[in-house]
Amino acid sequence: MSPTARSLKKLRDEGYLANVVERRSGGRLHDLFGFIDILAIKKGEVLGVQTTSGSNVSARVNKITDHENVGIVREADIGIHVHGWRKAKGKWICRTVDLS
């Protein structure tokens, strides 16, 4: 299972309506607003999630904090999370970093 599939399951289990919003064009993947893989909503909340392996969390955090669109996404009250997935003791664990 990919990190994206794991995050979709996690979000749906938490009561979100969640869908992948990155798209493929010209052989490349393009994230929504430059850094959102999954858009998740539930009553009173909109959340954009960048999902990755546990070892790439810091790179994704830097990508988002340095991105030209992060300010307007925050101003729109869209939450921003990074999900970093790693396996520990045979179980998949998600480290969530809130960049809202």
C-alpha positions in Angstrom: 0.0 0.0 0.0 1.4 3.5 -0.9 1.7 6.4 1.5 -1.2 8.0 -0.3 -3.5 5.0 0.1 -2.5 4.8 3.8 -3.4 8.5 4.3 -6.7 8.1 2.5 -7.6 5.2 4.8 -6.5 7.2 7.9 -8.5 10.3 6.9 -11.6 8.3 6.0 -11.4 6.4 9.3 -11.3 9.8 11.1 -14.6 10.8 9.4 -13.2 12.9 6.5 -14.5 12.8 2.9 -11.1 12.5 1.2 -9.9 12.3 -2.4 -6.6 12.4 -4.2 -6.2 15.8 -6.0 -2.7 15.5 -7.5 -2.8 14.9 -11.3 -0.5 13.5 -13.9 0.4 15.7 -16.9 3.3 15.3 -19.3 4.6 12.3 -17.4 4.8 14.3 -14.2 2.7 14.5 -11.0 1.3 17.9 -10.1 0.1 18.6 -6.6 -2.9 20.8 -6.0 -1.6 24.4 -5.3 1.9 22.9 -5.6 1.9 20.8 -2.4 -1.4 19.0 -1.7 -1.8 15.3 -2.6 -5.2 14.8 -0.8 -8.0 17.1 0.0 -10.1 16.1 3.0 -13.3 17.7 4.3 -15.6 17.2 7.2 -18.0 19.6 9.0 -16.3 22.9 9.6 -12.9 21.7 8.3 -10.9 21.6 5.0 -7.5 19.9 5.1 -4.8 19.6 2.5 -2.4 16.7 3.0 1.0 16.0 1.5 1.8 12.3 2.1 5.3 10.7 2.0 7.6 8.2 3.6 8.8 8.8 7.1 12.3 9.6 5.9 11.1 12.4 3.5 9.0 14.4 6.0 11.5 17.2 6.5 11.9 17.6 2.7 8.1 17.9 2.3 7.9 20.4 5.2 10.6 22.6 3.6 8.8 22.3 0.2 5.6 23.5 1.7 7.0 26.3 3.9 9.0 27.7 1.0 6.2 27.4 -1.5 4.7 30.6 -3.0 1.1 29.4 -2.5 1.3 28.5 1.2 0.2 31.9 2.5 -3.0 32.1 0.5 -3.9 28.5 1.4 -3.5 29.4 5.1 -5.5 32.6 4.6 -8.3 30.5 3.1 -8.4 28.5 6.4 -7.3 25.3 4.7 -5.4 23.1 7.2 -2.1 21.8 5.9 -0.7 18.5 7.2 2.2 16.3 6.2 1.8 12.6 6.7 5.0 10.6 7.0 4.6 6.9 7.0 7.1 4.4 8.5 6.9 0.8 9.7 7.8 0.1 13.3 7.5 -3.3 15.0 5.5 -4.6 12.1 2.9 -1.8 12.2 2.6 1.3 10.0 2.8 4.5 11.9 1.9 8.0 10.6 3.8 11.0 11.8 1.6 14.1 11.3 3.1 17.6 11.0 0.7 20.4 11.1 1.8 23.4 9.0 -1.5 25.3 9.1 
